[in-house]
Amino acid sequence: MRTLVPVVIACLLWAVWFSCASAQEADRTLPGWLVTSEALESKIAEAEAATDITDEAKTQLIELYRKALSNVQTARDNAASAARFQRSAEGAPAQIQAIRAALAPDAAPADPRDGLDADADTPLPELEQRLQKEQADLAATDARRVDIESRLAIFEQRPTAISQRLAETTQQREEASAQLQMPAADDTSPLFAQAEKWALETRYVALSTETTMLEQELSTLPLRTQLLEAKLDKEGASSDLIGERIELLSQLADRKRRQAAEQATTEAEQTQREIAGMHPVLVELSAQNAALSRDVNEMTKRLQAQDLVRQNLDELMEQIDADYKDARETLESGEVNDTLGRILSQQLKTLPDPRGFAQKAEVRQAEIADLNVHRLEYRAEARRLADTDTAIERLTREQQGDASVSPEPATWTEPQKAKLLELVQQRQEQLNNALETNRLYLGKLRELDRAEQALLATAAEYDAYLDEHLPWLRNAKPIRLEDIRALPGELSARLMAADLPGLPHLMYRQLSGSPAFWLAVIGTVALLWRRRAMIAAIQSIAPRVGKPTTDRMGHSGRVLALTLLVAAPLPVLLMAVGWSLQTADGATVLSLAISEALMWLALYLAILLGLRAICLPQGLAAAHFRWPERNLKLLRTQISLLIWPLACAVLTVDLAINLYPADNGGTLAKLGLVLGFVPLSWFLHRVFRPQHGVLTQLRAGGEYPVLARTYWLWYPLVVGSPLALVGLALSGYVFTATAYADMYLFTLWFMLSLLLGNALALRWLQVTRRRLAFDAAMERRRAEQEEAEEQDVAGEMADLHFEAPEIDITALSDETRGLIRILMITTAIVGLYLIWSSALPALRTFDDIVLWYGTVTVDGSEQRLPITLASLGLALLYGVGTWVLADRLPALLEILLLQRFQTTAAGRYTVTTLTTYAVIAVGLLLVLSTLGARWSQVQWLVAALSVGIGFGLQEIVANFISGLIILFERPIRVGDAVTVGDTDGVVTKIKIRATTIRNWDGKELLVPNKEFITGRLLNWSLSDQTTRLVLAIGIAYGAPVRQAMELLAEAARENPNVLDEPSPSVIFETFGDNALGLLLRCFVGSIDQRVSTISALNEAINDKFNAAGISIAFPQRDLHLDTIKPLRVQIEHMAAAND
């Protein structure tokens, strides 16, 4: 340590001298006529102290002086940099030669054991300490390597930047020279003229020194680059040497750790055997010590295994990094050929699969959780045993696990207590070892997790890079006639090399002992035996489809299941054979290739055979989807013609790619693509051709106008794409052709799945609509019958009922159909983007266009999140989707609630309204989140808006909140008869701001929601529909009152709408001016019966009073004539009157 002090002091003195020398050299390179920094600083002080000039002039003058001072400093810095570049170039050759000589192959290799001072006798703690030091040195070396690599990356860009800057400085220097030659203005004071001259002179000198510095940098750049490359190689060699030292120390430490664990295990087991038959506490404690020692030993072994896994990961990471770097350099150079494409395509196939690492990471996380639990247990027990005397005292009080029972003192002998002390000390030591091993193992697992994440990130970046560039590279020779002629012999040789003679024996051995294969065989035989019966069952369901009384969605589900079973036998058998071969012991390259090809073949056959089964006569498409029979016949014929060529193509291409991985399938893959895609193109032409295709009637009917208008675009694209892929394959772009072929076929299957999903959704909608309409019709018929059985009620008020509006099933189904169509279109667009985004670089440019940045908090630290054009598009998609769902989803919910639940109109309205609010809220949150808005960023804005809204829009907000309270608390519901103020009517709508009430005249009144919460409200039908009727009747004086009261009660009892409980009552209320007042009070069960019951009671009372001779009183008036004068009587004839 003492020897380092003089070295550090010498380095500091050298740095100070170097800085002074650089400054002096910079001063010497500046021209002698140039104003000095001291002079400029003196002028600045004089100007600041001057009182004979204005403040504005003083500011301008000081600014000129400071600009000149800055230019002088810049000129000095440029001169110093130029001198530094020159000195580094002068010393570079010697340094490069020394480094290269030390790293030369013939130089004596450095021995990692030199200076290690560690051997098998070194204690484990010292080994671990030295290992940590070497790991720190390795981290420092790696940091220097990263720094050098970043500097080299900068050096690569410097020539272009220097050339651009030299052109700029040359032009600016010429401008400064021209300004210096211009005379000063006549009205300029000498002081300002001198300051402007100094500013221009210093600027000219600063630009000149910058030009010199840039030229010096450019001229010395090759030497300095070579020096950095040599230093990089030196640091790489140092890193390798330190890595070897770390490996040696790790091996010594692992060996020491393993020996200590094995020794501890042996001693614990030996102690356990010696204590057998002694005190139960000793036996139990020795057993625990033995178990813990075995756990530590097992953990030590796993620790060494993790070192090997980490080493493999590091090697794979280095390989991927090197491949990535070489690929970038080669592609940027522009010198490419088919060999490069073949190599890069092979590297793409060898990149690690993230799914496998994800499974390992999941297992590792579970293991880390278990280790943390064990660590807590070890620490707790170590704390209990920290005080040996207390621990022994507690153990001596225990008798076979029961601490409450105190044994006799004679139970514990002195030898047993000594043995107990030995076991407790052994336990303490083992716990310390367990905690240390646990700590090391946890660290290894976490390091391994970080290494895997880094590996996957690099692999994903390289994968994306290859996906972007490989489609434009030819990776095979164009096909020639000689290649086709040589194919049989080449294929025979390849099959023989892949152990073709041993394949039958392998298949027999694996398939004969595979339960999955025999289950598949039994299932296939059973399905083939029941095939005709399943087809008959499918066709037997067809007559029940379309009839309101027998049609159910379950029929379609059953037919779909039977259809899949009809198509399943061959795909299931092929999948079982492929899976059995893939899991076979001793599998060969040929057997693995056949297994993968068979599984892909099973998938394609399942799709094609399933589609053909869907098109059976009276099957799913014909009877349930109502597809035209002519189209189904065309599909059945064309699918039957396509199945086997496409199956052979899939089998051929997959076998070829697995047998010829280096050549991407070679000639066999190219011919396989021709065999499959030419028939596929013909199939698509026959199916979608303008005349006699499956879309002919659809185009003529105008049901899908967009599809019909863009026919000229998508038809050539769909039919011509397979032929274009064949052309690419024959031209040598086999990788591009196979990759695009997979995406093209996946697109076809995806669109087919969407088509079937759309058909099933429309089928469900049709069944639901038909059943709801049928139920509504039956309900109307029952209502009409019940109304005909009841007594007819006259009067215009008899038909007024508090009924909910009738549901428009047609409108609901049309809105739901529109929602389904929009969802299908959106799904198609998103699916096509996900399928083709990796193949079309233009689509990824949306992720590269950054509009602004947001901030997110990750692990407690804020990070910048780029908001790209793709984010804006996604936010727009969320917004449109929210609007569509909010507009169309209520109709779907209405149908679901009508179908599944016996809910009232008010309940359905509440559910749909709240769901709409929830959709809008979630959509708004998604839009804001996609655009980078976070609650922590907008909460103050929300608070400010809340205050503003509270003052400016408080009425609207109050009505909105009141509307939510109405929907949740439901003091009124849609269809309720209410009285608000002096208005009676039926609630028809509950909106965000106001509620609509329709009065008895059919006029609609908008009532703010707040009125229902804060004001007085009379709801006639909220909890009890029972309502009281009060009828006032006046009879003439002299009529029999008792008889009249009995007749009133009799009329009430005879009316079927009047309730028995509470019973009707009749009272003699008053002696009126013109009549005797009687009151009839009775109750009806529903507000709907109120008007009709009043009318019926009035009619019954009138009939009964007329029959009994009781007259209804009417107002009487006395007329007095003035007889003081003669009365004049005049008779006029009608004719005269008419005249």
RAQUIQUI-V549209 format. One record per residue. NEAR is the number of other ideal C-beta (glycine too) atoms within 8 Angstrom. Layout:
<<NEAR> <NEAR>>
This chain:
<<4> <4> <6> <7> <8> <7> <8> <8> <8> <8> <8> <8> <8> <8> <8> <8> <8> <8> <8> <8> <8> <11> <10> <8> <11> <14> <8> <6> <9> <13> <5> <4> <3> <11> <9> <7> <8> <6> <8> <15> <9> <8> <10> <12> <8> <8> <12> <8> <6> <8> <4> <3> <8> <5> <5> <6> <9> <12> <8> <9> <13> <11> <8> <13> <14> <10> <11> <16> <13> <8> <13> <17> <9> <11> <16> <12> <9> <13> <15> <12> <11> <14> <12> <9> <13> <10> <8> <12> <11> <6> <8> <13> <7> <7> <10> <12> <8> <8> <12> <9> <8> <8> <10> <7> <3> <3> <8> <3> <4> <7> <5> <9> <5> <6> <3> <10> <5> <10> <5> <6> <3> <11> <6> <10> <6> <9> <14> <9> <8> <12> <12> <8> <8> <12> <9> <8> <9> <12> <8> <8> <12> <9> <8> <9> <12> <8> <8> <12> <9> <8> <9> <12> <8> <8> <11> <6> <8> <11> <8> <7> <8> <11> <9> <8> <10> <12> <8> <8> <12> <9> <8> <9> <12> <8> <8> <12> <9> <8> <8> <10> <5> <6> <3> <8> <5> <4> <3> <9> <5> <6> <7> <12> <10> <8> <13> <11> <10> <13> <12> <11> <12> <16> <12> <12> <14> <13> <12> <10> <15> <12> <12> <11> <13> <12> <9> <12> <13> <12> <7> <13> <11> <6> <12> <13> <10> <10> <12> <12> <9> <13> <10> <12> <10> <11> <12> <9> <10> <9> <12> <8> <10> <12> <9> <9> <11> <12> <8> <12> <14> <10> <8> <13> <12> <12> <9> <13> <12> <12> <8> <10> <14> <9> <8> <14> <13> <8> <10> <16> <10> <8> <14> <13> <7> <6> <12> <7> <4> <8> <9> <7> <12> <13> <13> <9> <13> <13> <9> <9> <15> <13> <8> <13> <15> <10> <9> <15> <13> <8> <12> <13> <9> <9> <14> <10> <8> <12> <11> <8> <9> <12> <8> <8> <12> <9> <8> <10> <12> <8> <8> <13> <9> <8> <10> <12> <8> <8> <13> <9> <8> <10> <9> <6> <6> <5> <5> <8> <7> <11> <6> <10> <15> <13> <8> <14> <13> <10> <12> <11> <7> <5> <10> <9> <6> <9> <6> <8> <12> <8> <8> <9> <10> <8> <8> <11> <8> <8> <9> <11> <8> <8> <12> <9> <8> <10> <12> <8> <8> <12> <9> <8> <10> <12> <7> <7> <12> <6> <6> <10> <6> <7> <12> <12> <8> <9> <11> <10> <8> <10> <11> <6> <6> <7> <7> <3> <6> <4> <7> <4> <5> <5> <7> <10> <6> <5> <6> <11> <11> <8> <11> <16> <10> <9> <14> <14> <9> <12> <14> <11> <9> <14> <13> <9> <12> <14> <12> <8> <14> <13> <9> <9> <13> <12> <8> <12> <13> <9> <9> <13> <10> <8> <12> <12> <8> <9> <14> <11> <8> <12> <12> <9> <9> <14> <10> <9> <11> <13> <11> <9> <10> <15> <12> <5> <13> <9> <14> <14> <7> <7> <9> <7> <5> <6> <10> <10> <6> <9> <11> <6> <7> <10> <9> <8> <8> <10> <10> <9> <6> <11> <10> <8> <6> <8> <12> <7> <7> <14> <10> <8> <9> <12> <11> <6> <5> <10> <5> <9> <11> <8> <9> <13> <10> <8> <10> <12> <8> <8> <14> <8> <6> <8> <10> <6> <7> <12> <10> <8> <9> <16> <11> <7> <12> <11> <5> <8> <11> <4> <7> <8> <5> <6> <12> <6> <9> <6> <12> <14> <8> <9> <14> <10> <8> <11> <15> <10> <9> <13> <12> <10> <11> <10> <13> <13> <11> <13> <13> <14> <13> <16> <11> <14> <17> <11> <5> <11> <4> <5> <10> <11> <9> <12> <13> <12> <13> <12> <15> <12> <14> <14> <13> <11> <14> <14> <10> <12> <13> <11> <10> <13> <12> <11> <11> <14> <12> <11> <13> <16> <7> <8> <16> <13> <11> <15> <12> <12> <10> <5> <9> <6> <8> <6> <10> <13> <8> <13> <13> <11> <8> <11> <13> <8> <9> <12> <12> <6> <11> <13> <12> <11> <13> <14> <12> <14> <14> <13> <12> <13> <12> <12> <14> <13> <9> <6> <8> <15> <14> <11> <11> <14> <17> <14> <11> <15> <16> <11> <12> <15> <14> <11> <12> <11> <13> <8> <12> <11> <9> <10> <11> <11> <8> <6> <5> <5> <11> <9> <9> <10> <8> <11> <10> <6> <6> <7> <5> <7> <7> <6> <10> <10> <6> <8> <11> <5> <7> <7> <10> <8> <8> <9> <12> <9> <10> <13> <11> <8> <14> <13> <8> <12> <14> <10> <8> <11> <13> <14> <13> <11> <13> <15> <11> <12> <11> <8> <11> <11> <9> <9> <11> <8> <9> <11> <9> <10> <8> <12> <8> <9> <9> <11> <10> <10> <10> <11> <12> <10> <13> <8> <12> <12> <13> <10> <11> <13> <10> <10> <8> <10> <8> <8> <8> <8> <8> <8> <8> <8> <8> <8> <7> <6> <5> <7> <5> <4> <8> <6> <7> <4> <8> <10> <5> <6> <5> <10> <7> <8> <6> <4> <10> <6> <10> <7> <8> <13> <13> <8> <11> <13> <10> <9> <14> <12> <9> <10> <8> <12> <8> <10> <9> <10> <8> <8> <10> <10> <9> <7> <10> <11> <9> <6> <9> <8> <6> <5> <9> <10> <8> <10> <8> <7> <9> <8> <8> <6> <9> <12> <11> <8> <8> <7> <3> <4> <6> <7> <8> <7> <9> <7> <12> <12> <9> <9> <13> <11> <9> <9> <12> <8> <9> <12> <10> <8> <10> <15> <9> <10> <11> <11> <6> <13> <13> <10> <13> <11> <12> <12> <15> <8> <12> <11> <8> <5> <5> <2> <8> <8> <11> <12> <10> <13> <11> <11> <11> <12> <11> <10> <11> <11> <9> <8> <12> <10> <8> <9> <15> <9> <8> <11> <12> <9> <9> <10> <11> <12> <8> <10> <5> <6> <8> <10> <8> <6> <7> <8> <8> <8> <8> <8> <8> <9> <10> <9> <6> <6> <8> <9> <8> <8> <10> <9> <14> <11> <8> <14> <14> <9> <9> <15> <11> <7> <6> <9> <9> <13> <13> <11> <12> <14> <10> <14> <8> <11> <5> <2> <10> <7> <11> <11> <14> <9> <7> <13> <8> <5> <9> <9> <15> <13> <14> <10> <11> <6> <4> <5> <6> <8> <10> <7> <12> <11> <15> <11> <10> <13> <10> <5> <9> <3> <11> <7> <10> <11> <10> <9> <2> <4> <8> <9> <10> <7> <14> <7> <11> <8> <12> <11> <14> <10> <6> <3> <10> <7> <10> <6> <9> <15> <11> <8> <13> <14> <11> <9> <13> <13> <8> <6> <12> <5> <9> <14> <9> <4> <4> <4> <5> <11> <7> <11> <7> <8> <7> <6> <4> <9> <4> <8> <12> <14> <12> <16> <11> <17> <10> <13> <11> <13> <8> <10> <10> <8> <10> <11> <10> <11> <13> <10> <13> <12> <16> <9> <9> <11> <14> <9> <8> <11> <13> <8> <6> <10> <5> <13> <8> <11> <11> <6> <5> <5> <4> <4> <4> <4> <5> <5> <5> <3> <5> <3> <6> <4> <4> <4> <4> <6> <6> <6> <6> <7> <7> <5> <4>>
